[in-house]
């Protein structure tokens, strides 16, 4: 990995982490039935990831851009550890239906949005 790529990961990670923090503080409300902020950033990251990986596969995205957006921004934006701790908290708080909906819905929608990102990009290329 070159210094340019390392810098791109750092800048992207900073931007993604700041975005996640802003969205989570805006949408994750204690009265909400599920953590909508975490859901939003994880689903947005899945869609962006699908687009960027499709562009990479088509040879349209160079290594610095992939480092900036895929590894940096999407890595900073999305959060598996927070997601899993929120699922656990819903189960632990005696809300199993909410936990299952959040868990399975997040995974199913995330995979669907990666696929949609690929489809959109391939349709434009």
Secondary structure as the mmCIF struct_conf table of DSSP 4:
data_model
#
loop_
_struct_conf.conf_type_id
_struct_conf.id
_struct_conf.beg_label_comp_id
_struct_conf.beg_label_asym_id
_struct_conf.beg_label_seq_id
_struct_conf.end_label_comp_id
_struct_conf.end_label_asym_id
_struct_conf.end_label_seq_id
HELX_RH_AL_P HELX_RH_AL_P1 UNK A 3 UNK A 27
TURN_TY1_P TURN_TY1_P1 UNK A 30 UNK A 31
BEND BEND1 UNK A 32 UNK A 34
HELX_RH_AL_P HELX_RH_AL_P2 UNK A 36 UNK A 57
TURN_TY1_P TURN_TY1_P2 UNK A 58 UNK A 59
BEND BEND2 UNK A 61 UNK A 61
HELX_RH_AL_P HELX_RH_AL_P3 UNK A 63 UNK A 65
HELX_RH_PI_P HELX_RH_PI_P1 UNK A 66 UNK A 74
HELX_RH_AL_P HELX_RH_AL_P4 UNK A 75 UNK A 77
HELX_RH_AL_P HELX_RH_AL_P5 UNK A 80 UNK A 92
TURN_TY1_P TURN_TY1_P3 UNK A 93 UNK A 94
HELX_RH_AL_P HELX_RH_AL_P6 UNK A 96 UNK A 124
#
